[in-house]
Amino acid sequence: MSARSTLGPIDWDAVDLVVFDVDGTLYDAQRLRRKMLGLLLAAAWQTRSTQTLRVLRTFRSVREALGDEAHPEFMTLQYTRTAACTGCDVTTVRAMVTDWMEQRPLPWLRACRWPQVDALFDALRIAGKQVAVWSDYPAREKLQALGLQADLVVAATDPEIARLKPDPRGLLALLQCTGVPATRALMVGDRLDRDAEAARRAGVPALVLARRAPTGVRGFSRYDDPLFMPLRAAPALALA
């Protein structure tokens, strides 16, 4: 089902900065998770232990809760709380997260990249728009693995940000760095409760990747959606 909303087309002439989320927005996160789950199950079979599975599942849950809390010390708490819940030491938790959530997925990201997202990045640049990335997780290596380039990259894990979405600090930092007013920026994400809510708090319009039309914001389901048609000025960059 189309995620197209009834809010009308985007006036791309009024957009100077487009900020993308990463996980689930630039690639199919569900597809990647299925791949990683297969690898995790294989590792569990070999080691006869489900410890890694339990730690990673708990870590995701803890991080989600920390986003709701808007806790400034989330970088420390994400590990200490996970360790307390799983009976592991903090060093082990940190090592598992770095290995299984940051490093091992990298070789599989390119195959999970959403079709035509690279062409959209190119089209935005040709049209004179700045392209930025704002993620709750470290993003630079992921972008490289995806074969994508951004003018600016900000992550919640950056010391000067240290806030998870929906806290808008990362988005506000991008606006300040570029000098672009909130009304001339666009936030592209896949979560209403994180990406779109953070954009709302910053006064930035949002565009949400979803199968069904989201409520209150513009939505799209593919990167060749008609919303992006005005950016196809150069035939060589046609997204279709």
Summary of the structure (lengths in Angstrom):
residues: 240
radius of gyration: 18.5
end to end distance: 18.6
largest distance: 57.5
contacts: 765
relative contact order: 0.19
helix: 52%
strand: 12%
